[in-house]
């Protein structure tokens, strides 16, 4: 029996470094420098974020909040759609600012008023009601479609799909789609949903130049004419864009559930779907909700897809005021305003002046607050539902 012991102070065998040996002062100095560099990089990113958000808050908050009662909140900014802002002066040089409709009413009520100097600023008056409503409708369509299809695809891939080359190729394709630029999805939605999506319509609703085939000599046609520039086309485009994110996140949430839950449920006589519905989905729900809300946050801020498929720079009426008697397609088949496109319009497509800044910064401030609220909601839902689960 070998009773030899190893001397802890003896040098390590040649060719084998001692992993527990004390680091040299030079290595400790290098490690400290790398750590400080990483700290500085982190603080620099946080400083940039605080600077951007602080600038938006300082310039945008005064547009929304007042200093005196009853003007603590500028309700007009949320209850009126964007209008042209008319800036004019009287012969004495006193300046007035009125929205276009108010300016026309003012001139009608004061026919003797002399306008000495007049300047019109597009989209700089009124409020953001139209863009807010349009963004909400587009997001609603997107999340309804994307949640149903994304959840179904995730359940199939994780619970029913086999683990082979074909399924791995599908997963790889889904991951690749998540990295495709949003403008590509915008062009895809324009080509498919706006121009060529098949619809069953009557002869009176056929679009000139679109391929159409009559069904059974009934006067009803299958027409490849698409939805046109509409909120339905925009919502479906956003749904396609967000599907890879939702599928991947939901599948990861399902993978996190222990296999013992499924096996115990099956051992008690449950079917495959009963086992998924009662022993898997309730525990995967927090992760799914978090992914869904974060997905909403992403699509709500997309500009390129809705610019090609749904958005209008200006509309006098809200969607329900202009739907008429067209039914489902009459309502969802019309274009809408949207917050990202509205911000792009007032920031990049009109001449900049001191009169356009309140609309610019006010819109960005409101949109930033909405995104922060959605992100906070996702965190709250995750904590709330996970606190109720007992494994």
N, C-alpha and C positions, 0 to 999 in steps of 0.2 A: 504494500500500500504506500502510495506516494504522499508524503506529509510535507512536502516543500511548500513554502508560502512565497507570495510575490511581494517584493519590497515596493511600497507605494512611492518611495523617493527614487527608485531606479529609473533610468531613462527608458523611454518607449523603444521597442524593437525598431531597427532601421527599416524604413519604408512604411511604417504605420504611425500616423499622427495621433497624438493623444487628444481626443475630443473634449476632455475635461481640463486641459491645461489652461492656465490663466493667459488671457490675451496680453499681448505686448502693448506698451503705452501708445505706440504708433497706430496699432489697429483700433484701440479704443478711441483715439482722436479721430480717425477716419469715420468710425461708426457714429460718433457724436456729431460730426459735420454733416453726414448724410441725414441723420435724424432732424437736425435743425433746418436743413434744406427742405425736407418734406413738410415740416411745420410751416415754414415760410410760404411754400406753394399753397398749402391749405388755407392759410390766412389771407393770401393774396386773392384766391378765388372767392372767399367769403367777403372780402373787402369790395371786390368788383360787384358782387351781387347786392350788397348793402348800398353801394353807391347808385346802382341802376334803380333799385326799388325805392330808395330814398328820394331820388330825383323825380321819379314818377309820382310818389306820394306828395312831395312838396308842391309840385306843379298841378297835380290832378285833384287833390283833396279840396282845395278852395272852390273848384267848379261844382263839387257835390255838396259840400257842407258850408253853411253860412255862419255868421257870428251872432246874429240877433234873431230872437223869436219873432214870427213863426218860420223864419227861413233857415232853420238849422239844417234841413235837408232840401236840396233843390229838386223837388218832386217833378217839376216841369221837364227836367232832363230825362226822367224815366217814363213820362207819360206822353211825349210827343216824338214824332219821327223826325229825321233830319230834314232841314229846309235850307234854303239860301238865306244867308245873313246879309241884310241891307244896312250899310253904314252911310249916313247922310248928315248934312249940316244945314242949318238955317242961315239966312243972310248975316246974322250976328256972329257966326262961327261956332255956335254950340253944336256939339256932336250928339247924334241919336243912333241907337242900334235896335233894329227891329227885324223879326223874321219876315219872310216875304209876304205871307198871308196877312200878318199884322200891318205891314207897310202898305199893302194895297187897301186895307180897311181904313188905315189912317189917312191916306190920300183921298179916299172917297168921303170920309167924314170932314176933311179939312181941304176943300177945293182951292182955297185962297193961299194955302201954305206954299211958300217958295222954297224949293230944294236947291240949295246953292252948290252942293257937291255930293255926288252919290257914288258909292262903291258897293259892288255885289260880290259876296264870297260864297261859292258853292259849298253845300253840305256843312257849313259852319254854324248854322242856326238850328233851332229846335232841340231835339233830344235824340235818344238812342232806342226808343221803343221798338221801332221796326227791326233793327239789327238784333236786339235781344230776343224778340219773338221768333225771328228766322233762325237764329242759332239754336234756340230751344227745340224747335220743330225738327231741324236737321239732326240734332243730337238724339232726339227721341226715336226717329226712324232708324237711325244708325244702331242704337243700342238694342232696340227690339230685335232687329234682324241679326246683328252680330252675336248677341247673347244666345239666341236659340241655336243658330248654326254652330257657333263656336263651342258651346257646351256639349252639343250632340257629337261633334267631331272629336272633342277631347275624351268623352266617355268611350267612344268606339276605339280610338287609338290606344287608350290605356287599359280598357277592360275587355274588349272583344278582339282587337287586332293581334295578329301573330307577330312574333319578333323575328322578322326575316329581312332580307335585302329590300324587298318592295316597300315594307312599312318604314324601314330606315330611310329609304329614298323620299318617301312622303314627308317624314319629319324634317329631313334636310331641306326639302323644298319650302316647307312652312317657315323654317328659320330664315331661309334666304329671302322670302317675301317680306319678312319683317324689316329688312334692310333696304328695300326698294324706295327710292325717293318719292315723296308725295306727289310731285308733278307728273310722274309716270302713271300713278293711279288716277290722277286727274284726266290725263289723255285716254286712259283705258275706259274710264267712266263716260267720257264724251263719246267715244266710239261705240261702246256697247249700250249703255243705258239711254243716252240722249238720241242716238242716230239709228241704231239697228235692233233694239230690243223688240222681240215679237209681241204684238198685241192683237187681240180679237176686237174688231171695231165694225161699226156699220159703214155703209157706203158713204154717208155724209161726212164721216170723220176720217176718211182716207187722206193721207198726206201725199201731195203730188210728188212723183218721182221715186217713192218708196216701193220696193217689191211687195206685192200683195197677191194672195190666192183666195178665191172664193171657196167657202166651205159648203159642200153639198147643195149648191145652187139655192142657198137660203138668203142671199143678200147680206150675209155676214162674212167678213174677210179676215184672214190671218195676214196681218201687215207687219213688215219689219221696218217700222218707222220710229221706234223708240218713244221715250217720254218727252223728248225735247229738253230745253233748259228748265228744270223744275226741281222742286225740293225733294221729290221722290227719287229722281236721278242722283241728286247730291247726297241724300241719305244712304242710298244703296252703295254709292262709290265710297263713302266714308266707312260703311260697314265692311266692304271688301278690304279696305286699307287696314282696319283694326283687327280683322279676323286672325292673322298670325299671332298677334300679341295675346289675344284672349285664349286662343287654342293652346298656346304654349304655357301660359300661366295656369289655366285650368287643369291641363295635364299634369303639371308639376304638383299642383295641390292634391290631385288624386293619387299621385305616386307617394305622397307623404303619408297616406293612411296605411297603417300596418296591414299586412296580408292576413293576420289573425282575425281581423274584423270580418273579412269576406269568408274565410274558412269557417268561422263559428256560425255565421248566418247560414251558409250552405249546409252545414252539418245539422242544423235544426230543421231542414226541409224547405228552406226558401229557394225560390228560383233565382236565376242569375240576375234578372232585373230587380226583383224584390231585394236581393242582397245589396245591389248598388244603390237603390233608392232609400233604403232604411239604415244601412250600416256604413255607407261610404259617403254619399253626397252631403248628409248633415254635417259631417266632420270636415269636409273639404270646402264647405260654404264660405268660411271667413276669407280664405285665400282667393276664392273665385270672386267674391264681392270686391275685394281690394283691387284685383286686376281689372275688373269691369269699371270701377269708378275712375281708376287711373287712366284707363282707355278712353273714357268719356273726356277726361281732362285733355288728352292728346288731340282727339278729333275736334274738340270744340275750338282749338286754336289753329287748325289747318286752314290755309288760304288757297293754295293752288287747286286742290280738288273741287272746292265749291266755286272757285272763280270760273272753272271750265264748265261746270255742270248745273249750278243752281243759283248763283248770286246775281243780284241786280244792284247797281250803284244807288239807284233812287226809285222809290215806289211811294205813291201818294196814299195807298190804302194798305191795310193789314190783310193777311191771307183770307180770313173769314169774311172780310168786307168785299172781296173781289171774286170769291169762289162762284157765285151765281148758282145755277141749277145743274152744274156739271157732276154732282155727286162726288164719289171718291177721287176720280181723276181730275175733276174740276177743282177740288181743293188742293190735292197734292201735286197737281200738274202745273202749278204756277211757280214762277221764280220768286225768290225771297231775298231780303237783305240779310246780311250776316255780320257779326261783329268783326271777325278777322278781315273780311273784305272791306268793311266800312273803315276800319283803321288804316288799311293800306290805301284806300282812296283819299282820305283826308290828309294822310302823311306824305303821299308820293305823287298823287295825280292832280293836285290842284295847287295853284300858286300859294306859297307860304307867306304868312304875315302875322301880325299880332292878333288879328281877328280870328285866325284859324286855330291858334294854340289852345284855347279853352276846350274846343271840341276834341282835338287830338289827345291832349293829356287827360281829359275827363273820361273819354272812351277807354283809353289804355288803363287808367286807374280802376275803372269798374270791371274791366275784363280781368285784370290781375287779381282783384279781390275774389271774383267768381272762381278763378282757377285755384286760388289758395283755399277757398272754402271746399271745393270738390276734393282737393288733396287731403284736407283735414277730415272730411267725411270718410274717406277711405280708411284713414288711420283709426278713426273712432269705430267704424263698423268692424274692423279686424279685431280690435281690443274687446269690443262689446260681445261679439259672438264667440270669440275664443274663451272669454271668461265664463261663458255658460256651458262650455263643453267639459265633460269629465271622462277622461280615458281610463 
